Amino acid sequence: MADFVFTPLQNPAPQNPADNDIMREILRQLVKGRS
């Protein structure tokens, strides 16, 4: 799971900005659910 979460963040220039927004939302939900 960690690989799936962190690997996209290593990409400095996402091809689709919307994908980056989706990833940030996923990360936000994961952090919210963990705390």
C-alpha positions as a Python dict, from the first residue, in 0.01 Angstrom:
ca = {
    (1, 'M'): (0, 0, 0),
    (2, 'A'): (280, 239, 90),
    (3, 'D'): (438, 189, -254),
    (4, 'F'): (109, 277, -422),
    (5, 'V'): (74, 590, -210),
    (6, 'F'): (426, 730, -226),
    (7, 'T'): (546, 633, -575),
    (8, 'P'): (327, 890, -760),
    (9, 'L'): (456, 1164, -529),
    (10, 'Q'): (807, 1104, -665),
    (11, 'N'): (693, 1229, -1006),
    (12, 'P'): (787, 1601, -1018),
    (13, 'A'): (565, 1679, -1318),
    (14, 'P'): (239, 1480, -1339),
    (15, 'Q'): (106, 1446, -1694),
    (16, 'N'): (-243, 1529, -1573),
    (17, 'P'): (-287, 1788, -1295),
    (18, 'A'): (-626, 1635, -1213),
    (19, 'D'): (-450, 1308, -1125),
    (20, 'N'): (-232, 1500, -880),
    (21, 'D'): (-541, 1652, -719),
    (22, 'I'): (-694, 1304, -690),
    (23, 'M'): (-378, 1169, -529),
    (24, 'R'): (-374, 1454, -277),
    (25, 'E'): (-740, 1386, -193),
    (26, 'I'): (-665, 1015, -146),
    (27, 'L'): (-372, 1099, 81),
    (28, 'R'): (-590, 1341, 277),
    (29, 'Q'): (-854, 1070, 330),
    (30, 'L'): (-589, 816, 434),
    (31, 'V'): (-436, 1053, 689),
    (32, 'K'): (-780, 1149, 821),
    (33, 'G'): (-876, 785, 860),
    (34, 'R'): (-549, 698, 1032),
    (35, 'S'): (-555, 975, 1293),
}
